[in-house]
Amino acid sequence: MYEIVKTYKQAIPAMRFIGNRYGNKDRVNGGFGAKWEEWFAAERFNKLESLVTDEFMNIYEDFNTNVGLMRWKEGEEFEYWIGMFLPEGTVVPEGYEYIDFSDSNLGVCWLHGTEPEIYGKEEQCAEKLSEEGFEIVTDEKGAWWFFERYGCPRFTKPDESGKVILDICHFVK
């Protein structure tokens, strides 16, 4: 069983998300786990990690996290991106794509549980954030952006019961 153990608002600087975009045709058994395995096997995060600057480390506390970024809008194909947030204006390496985000706020939920039970809980986290007074916002085109953030060591080092913490983040006012 999973539980939401913490919610909070986090101000983030303008950033560039660098990674690759996937769609429903890329799902295997309903999810994107196979794409994550490809990323790790090809060491694709190593290239992105080398682009983190000291200044970025000082202005974004979660600089060392792998991210599953999602975009949803009624009537359009769901997008799932794998990558990292990096400093604004970072030069995009060949073979990667990017999205720029202006400075904004996140509503963050910490999901505590085991894999795979912690996955696919974005809607529950949105409901919890709304219950706590956060107003989730869309972009200028009416799309919802949200993401899974795999924080170190919250996600990478299970506790004594084998549970980890996965951050689910929604953009909020």
C-alpha positions as CSV (number, residue, x, y, z in Angstrom):
1,M,0.0,0.0,0.0
2,Y,1.2,3.5,-0.8
3,E,0.6,6.7,1.0
4,I,1.1,10.4,0.4
5,V,3.4,11.4,3.2
6,K,4.2,15.0,2.3
7,T,2.8,17.8,0.2
8,Y,4.4,21.2,-0.4
9,K,4.8,24.1,-2.8
10,Q,8.2,24.5,-4.5
11,A,9.3,27.5,-6.5
12,I,11.4,26.6,-9.4
13,P,13.6,28.8,-11.7
14,A,13.2,29.0,-15.5
15,M,14.6,25.7,-16.8
16,R,15.1,23.7,-19.9
17,F,13.9,20.1,-19.9
18,I,16.1,17.9,-22.1
19,G,15.2,14.4,-23.0
20,N,13.1,12.5,-25.5
21,R,9.3,12.4,-26.2
22,Y,7.3,9.2,-26.4
23,G,3.6,8.5,-27.0
24,N,1.1,5.8,-26.6
25,K,2.6,3.8,-29.4
26,D,5.8,3.5,-27.3
27,R,4.1,1.8,-24.4
28,V,4.9,-1.8,-23.5
29,N,2.4,-3.6,-21.3
30,G,0.7,-0.2,-20.7
31,G,3.7,1.7,-19.5
32,F,7.1,3.3,-20.4
33,G,9.3,1.1,-18.3
34,A,11.0,-0.4,-21.4
35,K,12.0,3.1,-22.5
36,W,13.5,3.7,-19.1
37,E,15.5,0.5,-19.4
38,E,16.7,1.6,-22.8
39,W,17.9,5.0,-21.3
40,F,19.8,3.3,-18.5
41,A,21.3,0.7,-20.9
42,A,22.5,3.4,-23.3
43,E,23.7,5.6,-20.3
44,R,21.7,8.5,-21.8
45,F,21.4,10.3,-18.4
46,N,25.2,10.5,-18.2
47,K,25.3,13.1,-21.0
48,L,22.6,15.2,-19.3
49,E,24.2,15.0,-15.9
50,S,27.4,16.5,-17.4
51,L,25.4,19.6,-18.3
52,V,24.5,20.5,-14.7
53,T,26.3,23.6,-13.5
54,D,27.3,24.7,-10.0
55,E,25.0,27.7,-10.3
56,F,22.0,25.4,-11.2
57,M,22.8,23.2,-8.2
58,N,22.5,26.3,-6.0
59,I,19.1,27.4,-7.4
60,Y,17.3,24.1,-7.9
61,E,17.6,21.7,-5.0
62,D,16.4,18.7,-7.1
63,F,19.0,19.1,-9.8
64,N,20.1,15.5,-9.6
65,T,16.8,13.8,-10.5
66,N,15.7,11.8,-13.5
67,V,12.2,12.9,-14.6
68,G,9.3,11.3,-16.4
69,L,7.5,14.4,-17.7
70,M,3.9,14.1,-18.9
71,R,1.6,16.3,-21.0
72,W,-2.1,15.7,-21.3
73,K,-4.8,17.6,-23.2
74,E,-8.2,16.4,-24.1
75,G,-8.3,15.4,-27.8
76,E,-4.5,15.3,-28.2
77,E,-2.0,12.4,-27.9
78,F,-0.6,11.9,-24.4
79,E,3.2,12.7,-24.3
80,Y,5.7,11.1,-22.0
81,W,9.2,12.5,-21.9
82,I,12.2,11.0,-20.2
83,G,15.0,13.3,-19.3
84,M,16.2,16.0,-16.8
85,F,15.6,19.6,-16.0
86,L,18.7,21.6,-16.7
87,P,19.8,25.3,-16.7
88,E,17.8,27.7,-18.9
89,G,19.4,27.9,-22.3
90,T,21.5,24.7,-22.1
91,V,22.7,23.6,-25.5
92,V,20.7,20.5,-26.4
93,P,23.0,17.5,-27.3
94,E,22.4,15.7,-30.6
95,G,19.7,13.1,-30.4
96,Y,17.7,14.9,-27.6
97,E,14.7,17.2,-27.7
98,Y,13.8,20.0,-25.3
99,I,11.0,22.1,-23.7
100,D,11.5,25.4,-22.0
101,F,9.7,26.2,-18.8
102,S,9.5,29.6,-17.2
103,D,9.9,30.1,-13.5
104,S,6.9,28.7,-11.7
105,N,5.6,26.8,-8.8
106,L,5.1,23.1,-8.3
107,G,2.7,21.3,-6.0
108,V,4.8,18.3,-4.8
109,C,3.5,15.0,-3.4
110,W,5.8,12.4,-1.9
111,L,4.4,9.0,-2.5
112,H,5.8,6.4,-0.1
113,G,5.5,2.7,-1.2
114,T,6.9,-0.1,-3.2
115,E,7.3,-0.4,-6.9
116,P,5.2,-0.7,-8.9
117,E,2.3,0.4,-6.6
118,I,3.6,4.0,-6.5
119,Y,3.3,4.5,-10.3
120,G,0.3,6.0,-12.1
121,K,-0.9,8.0,-9.0
122,E,-0.8,11.4,-10.7
123,E,-4.5,11.9,-10.5
124,Q,-4.6,11.0,-6.8
125,C,-1.8,13.5,-6.1
126,A,-3.7,16.2,-8.1
127,E,-6.8,15.5,-5.9
128,K,-4.7,15.7,-2.7
129,L,-3.1,19.0,-3.8
130,S,-6.5,20.4,-4.6
131,E,-7.8,19.3,-1.2
132,E,-5.0,21.2,0.4
133,G,-5.7,24.4,-1.5
134,F,-3.3,24.2,-4.4
135,E,-4.6,25.4,-7.8
136,I,-3.3,23.2,-10.6
137,V,-2.7,25.2,-13.8
138,T,-2.5,24.5,-17.5
139,D,-0.2,26.0,-20.0
140,E,-1.2,28.7,-22.5
141,K,-2.6,26.0,-24.8
142,G,-4.7,24.4,-22.1
143,A,-2.5,21.3,-21.5
144,W,-1.7,19.8,-18.2
145,W,2.0,19.2,-17.4
146,F,3.1,17.0,-14.5
147,F,6.0,14.7,-13.7
148,E,7.5,11.9,-11.8
149,R,10.7,13.0,-10.1
150,Y,13.1,10.2,-9.0
151,G,15.0,12.0,-6.2
152,C,18.3,10.8,-4.7
153,P,18.3,9.2,-2.1
154,R,14.5,9.3,-1.5
155,F,13.9,7.0,-4.5
156,T,17.2,5.3,-4.9
157,K,17.7,3.9,-1.4
158,P,14.7,1.9,-0.1
159,D,13.9,2.1,3.6
160,E,13.9,-1.0,5.9
161,S,10.6,-2.1,4.6
162,G,11.7,-1.9,1.0
163,K,9.7,1.3,0.3
164,V,10.9,4.4,-1.6
165,I,9.6,7.9,-2.1
166,L,8.5,9.0,-5.6
167,D,7.8,12.7,-6.1
168,I,4.8,13.6,-8.2
169,C,4.8,17.2,-9.2
170,H,2.0,19.3,-10.8
171,F,2.4,23.0,-11.9
172,V,0.4,25.2,-9.5
173,K,-0.4,28.9,-9.0
